[in-house]
Amino acid sequence: MALERHSHLSTDDVFVADVRCGDPPHGWSEVRPAAVFGLLLVRRGVVRGRIEGVEQLLDPTTVFVERLGSERQFAHPCCGVAYTEIVLSEPSMADVLGGDPVVPEGSAYTTTQVDVMHRLLLARIRAGDGDPFELAERTVELVSTVFGQLAPARVASGQPATVAARKQVVDDTREVLGKNPLIGLDGLSRAVGCSPHHLSRVFSAVTGSTLTHYRNRLRVAGAMDRLSEGETDLRLLANDLGFTDQAHMTHVVRKTAGFPPGRLRSLLGTGGGR
């Protein structure tokens, strides 16, 4: 079988790959145990799965969850199958599922919302200019939405229950980001004692802003502060503020502030660019 696998995102906690099967063999593959927890979202084509002897049909309207060690085999009734594979670390998976890392196995019908989230995530990853923080937030949100269908009670458990508790989590998050806007999503969630899934949702609900957007506002404010003081090394500035590179910083600053860094340096310098 002509199997092409391209890893687009790989960290200690999140792995996302684009898999394509161009010339599948006839019949079923050999039985093999799943090596990791896997979330499979078919984008094109049809796949038949046989999981612990139970057959399931997978297509772009379904999502398939395989549990570590479960025996499975696949058949491809047609050519040109493409799917996205998402793997979360066990601690991250436990955070999503209310502290219990045992994954509910099987397949479920997805919604158009899930399909759009899935394809937007893949588009951002493929663009090559995505912030790891943003990509991790999008991935966790997608996985949480999927498991919200499969195990809603477990996904809902652990969420701050009161308005005061949610506000406290948001205030704690803002304080941590204010001190260290370069912190990763998992480090941030551990610092405030809330899972990445709940943190992202609570923060958006309370502030009307995603964590990624809020963090970018802080980094752009830091960039403007440095530029107003005469910073000329944009590559160093991008590195200090945690951007992937100078081009990424320029994109975020222009999108957020309306001007690229070089123009802002002129405007914010002595005389306001006059």
C-alpha positions as CSV (number, residue, x, y, z in Angstrom):
1,M,0.0,0.0,0.0
2,A,1.3,3.5,-0.9
3,L,1.0,5.1,2.5
4,E,2.3,8.7,2.9
5,R,2.5,10.1,6.4
6,H,3.5,13.7,7.0
7,S,4.0,14.8,10.6
8,H,2.8,18.4,10.8
9,L,3.0,19.0,14.6
10,S,5.0,17.0,17.1
11,T,5.5,18.1,20.7
12,D,5.7,16.2,24.0
13,D,1.9,16.6,24.4
14,V,0.4,16.9,20.9
15,F,1.1,15.0,17.6
16,V,-0.8,15.7,14.4
17,A,-0.1,13.9,11.1
18,D,-1.6,13.9,7.6
19,V,-2.0,10.3,6.2
20,R,-2.8,9.4,2.6
21,C,-3.4,5.9,1.2
22,G,-2.9,6.0,-2.6
23,D,-2.9,2.3,-3.6
24,P,-4.6,0.2,-0.9
25,P,-4.3,-3.6,-1.1
26,H,-7.4,-5.8,-1.5
27,G,-8.9,-7.3,1.6
28,W,-8.1,-6.8,5.3
29,S,-4.8,-5.8,6.7
30,E,-3.2,-8.0,9.3
31,V,-4.3,-7.7,12.9
32,R,-2.1,-5.3,14.9
33,P,-2.4,-3.7,18.3
34,A,-2.8,0.0,18.4
35,A,0.6,1.5,19.5
36,V,-0.9,4.7,20.9
37,F,-4.1,6.5,21.6
38,G,-5.3,7.8,18.2
39,L,-8.0,10.0,17.0
40,L,-8.6,9.5,13.3
41,L,-10.7,11.9,11.2
42,V,-11.2,10.8,7.6
43,R,-11.2,13.7,5.1
44,R,-11.7,11.8,1.9
45,G,-12.7,8.2,1.0
46,V,-14.1,5.3,2.9
47,V,-12.3,2.9,5.3
48,R,-13.6,-0.2,7.0
49,G,-12.3,-0.9,10.5
50,R,-12.4,-4.1,12.5
51,I,-11.8,-3.3,16.1
52,E,-11.6,-6.2,18.5
53,G,-13.6,-8.1,15.9
54,V,-16.4,-5.5,15.6
55,E,-16.7,-3.8,12.1
56,Q,-17.1,-0.1,11.7
57,L,-17.4,2.1,8.6
58,L,-15.3,5.3,8.6
59,D,-15.9,8.2,6.3
60,P,-15.7,12.1,6.4
61,T,-18.9,12.1,8.6
62,T,-17.3,10.1,11.4
63,V,-14.4,10.2,13.9
64,F,-12.7,7.0,15.1
65,V,-11.0,6.6,18.4
66,E,-8.6,3.8,19.0
67,R,-7.3,2.8,22.4
68,L,-3.7,1.8,23.2
69,G,-3.3,-2.0,22.8
70,S,-6.7,-2.6,21.1
71,E,-6.4,-5.1,18.2
72,R,-7.5,-3.6,14.9
73,Q,-7.3,-4.1,11.1
74,F,-8.5,-2.1,8.2
75,A,-9.8,-2.5,4.6
76,H,-9.9,0.2,2.0
77,P,-12.9,-0.2,-0.4
78,C,-11.6,2.7,-2.6
79,C,-8.5,4.5,-3.5
80,G,-7.5,8.0,-2.5
81,V,-8.2,7.8,1.3
82,A,-6.9,10.7,3.3
83,Y,-7.2,11.2,7.1
84,T,-5.8,13.2,10.0
85,E,-4.3,11.4,13.0
86,I,-4.2,13.2,16.3
87,V,-2.4,11.9,19.4
88,L,-2.4,13.5,22.8
89,S,-0.1,12.4,25.7
90,E,-1.7,10.5,28.5
91,P,-1.6,13.4,30.9
92,S,-3.2,15.7,28.3
93,M,-5.9,13.0,27.6
94,A,-6.6,12.7,31.3
95,D,-7.1,16.4,31.5
96,V,-9.7,16.3,28.8
97,L,-11.5,13.4,30.3
98,G,-11.9,14.6,33.9
99,G,-8.7,13.1,35.2
100,D,-9.2,9.6,33.9
101,P,-6.8,8.7,31.0
102,V,-9.0,5.7,29.9
103,V,-10.1,6.6,26.4
104,P,-13.7,5.7,25.3
105,E,-13.1,3.7,22.2
106,G,-15.2,3.5,19.0
107,S,-16.5,5.8,16.4
108,A,-19.1,8.5,16.4
109,Y,-20.8,10.7,13.9
110,T,-19.3,14.2,13.8
111,T,-20.9,17.6,13.2
112,T,-20.1,20.2,10.6
113,Q,-18.6,22.2,13.5
114,V,-16.1,19.4,14.1
115,D,-15.3,19.1,10.4
116,V,-14.6,22.8,10.1
117,M,-12.5,22.8,13.3
118,H,-10.5,19.9,12.0
119,R,-9.8,21.4,8.6
120,L,-9.0,24.8,9.9
121,L,-6.5,23.2,12.3
122,L,-4.9,21.3,9.5
123,A,-4.8,24.5,7.3
124,R,-3.1,26.5,10.1
125,I,-0.5,23.7,10.6
126,R,0.2,23.4,6.9
127,A,0.7,27.1,6.6
128,G,3.9,26.7,8.6
129,D,3.5,30.0,10.4
130,G,1.4,28.9,13.3
131,D,2.4,29.5,16.9
132,P,2.8,26.2,18.8
133,F,0.6,27.7,21.6
134,E,-2.2,28.4,19.1
135,L,-1.9,25.0,17.4
136,A,-2.0,23.2,20.8
137,E,-5.1,25.3,21.8
138,R,-6.8,24.4,18.6
139,T,-5.9,20.7,18.8
140,V,-7.1,20.4,22.4
141,E,-10.3,22.2,21.6
142,L,-11.0,19.8,18.7
143,V,-10.3,16.7,20.7
144,S,-12.5,18.1,23.6
145,T,-15.3,18.7,21.2
146,V,-15.1,15.2,19.8
147,F,-15.1,13.6,23.3
148,G,-17.9,15.9,24.3
149,Q,-20.0,13.7,22.1
150,L,-18.5,10.4,23.2
151,A,-18.2,11.0,27.0
152,P,-20.0,14.3,27.8
153,A,-20.1,13.8,31.6
154,R,-16.4,13.1,31.8
155,V,-15.4,16.1,29.6
156,A,-17.7,18.4,31.6
157,S,-16.2,17.3,35.0
158,G,-13.6,19.5,36.5
159,Q,-14.9,22.8,35.1
160,P,-14.9,25.7,37.6
161,A,-18.5,25.6,38.8
162,T,-19.2,29.1,39.9
163,V,-18.9,32.6,38.3
164,A,-16.4,33.6,41.0
165,A,-14.3,30.4,40.4
166,R,-14.2,31.0,36.6
167,K,-13.2,34.7,37.2
168,Q,-10.5,33.6,39.5
169,V,-9.1,31.2,36.9
170,V,-9.1,33.9,34.3
171,D,-7.4,36.4,36.7
172,D,-4.8,33.8,37.6
173,T,-4.2,33.1,33.9
174,R,-3.8,36.7,33.1
175,E,-1.3,37.1,35.9
176,V,0.8,34.1,34.8
177,L,0.8,35.4,31.1
178,G,1.6,38.9,32.3
179,K,4.7,37.6,34.0
180,N,5.7,35.1,31.3
181,P,3.8,35.4,27.9
182,L,6.2,32.8,26.5
183,I,4.8,30.0,28.6
184,G,3.2,27.0,26.8
185,L,-0.4,25.9,27.1
186,D,0.3,22.9,29.3
187,G,2.6,24.9,31.6
188,L,-0.1,27.6,31.8
189,S,-2.8,25.1,32.7
190,R,-0.7,23.5,35.4
191,A,0.1,26.9,36.9
192,V,-3.5,27.8,37.3
193,G,-4.7,24.3,38.2
194,C,-7.2,23.9,35.3
195,S,-7.0,21.5,32.3
196,P,-6.1,23.1,28.9
197,H,-9.6,22.2,27.7
198,H,-11.5,24.0,30.5
199,L,-9.0,26.8,30.6
200,S,-9.5,27.6,27.0
201,R,-13.2,27.5,27.2
202,V,-13.5,29.4,30.5
203,F,-11.1,32.1,29.3
204,S,-13.0,32.7,26.1
205,A,-16.4,32.7,27.9
206,V,-15.3,35.3,30.5
207,T,-13.1,37.6,28.3
208,G,-14.5,37.1,24.8
209,S,-11.0,36.3,23.6
210,T,-9.1,33.1,23.0
211,L,-6.0,32.4,25.0
212,T,-4.0,32.7,21.8
213,H,-5.4,36.2,20.9
214,Y,-4.9,37.5,24.5
215,R,-1.3,36.2,24.6
216,N,-0.6,37.8,21.2
217,R,-1.9,41.1,22.5
218,L,0.6,40.9,25.4
219,R,3.4,40.1,23.0
220,V,2.5,42.9,20.7
221,A,2.4,45.3,23.6
222,G,5.8,44.1,24.5
223,A,7.0,44.6,21.0
224,M,5.6,48.2,20.8
225,D,7.3,49.0,24.2
226,R,10.7,47.8,22.9
227,L,10.2,49.6,19.5
228,S,9.3,52.8,21.2
229,E,12.6,52.6,23.2
230,G,14.6,52.3,19.9
231,E,15.0,48.5,19.4
232,T,16.4,48.0,15.9
233,D,17.1,44.2,15.9
234,L,13.8,42.7,14.8
235,R,15.1,39.2,14.8
236,L,16.3,39.5,18.4
237,L,12.9,41.1,19.3
238,A,11.0,38.2,17.8
239,N,13.1,35.6,19.6
240,D,12.8,37.5,23.0
241,L,9.0,37.6,22.6
242,G,8.7,33.9,21.7
243,F,7.6,34.2,18.0
244,T,8.7,31.4,15.7
245,D,10.7,33.9,13.6
246,Q,10.8,37.5,12.5
247,A,8.2,36.9,9.7
248,H,5.8,35.4,12.3
249,M,6.2,38.5,14.5
250,T,5.6,40.8,11.6
251,H,2.4,39.0,10.7
252,V,1.0,39.1,14.2
253,V,2.0,42.7,14.9
254,R,0.5,43.9,11.6
255,K,-2.7,41.9,12.2
256,T,-3.0,43.1,15.8
257,A,-1.7,46.7,15.6
258,G,-2.4,47.6,12.0
259,F,1.3,48.3,11.2
260,P,4.4,46.2,10.6
261,P,7.2,46.5,13.3
262,G,9.4,48.7,11.2
263,R,6.6,51.3,10.6
264,L,5.6,51.1,14.3
265,R,9.2,51.9,15.3
266,S,9.0,55.1,13.2
267,L,5.6,56.1,14.6
268,L,6.5,55.4,18.2
269,G,9.9,57.0,18.2
270,T,10.6,60.6,19.1
271,G,8.3,62.9,17.2
272,G,5.8,60.2,16.4
273,G,7.2,59.5,12.9
274,R,6.9,63.2,11.9
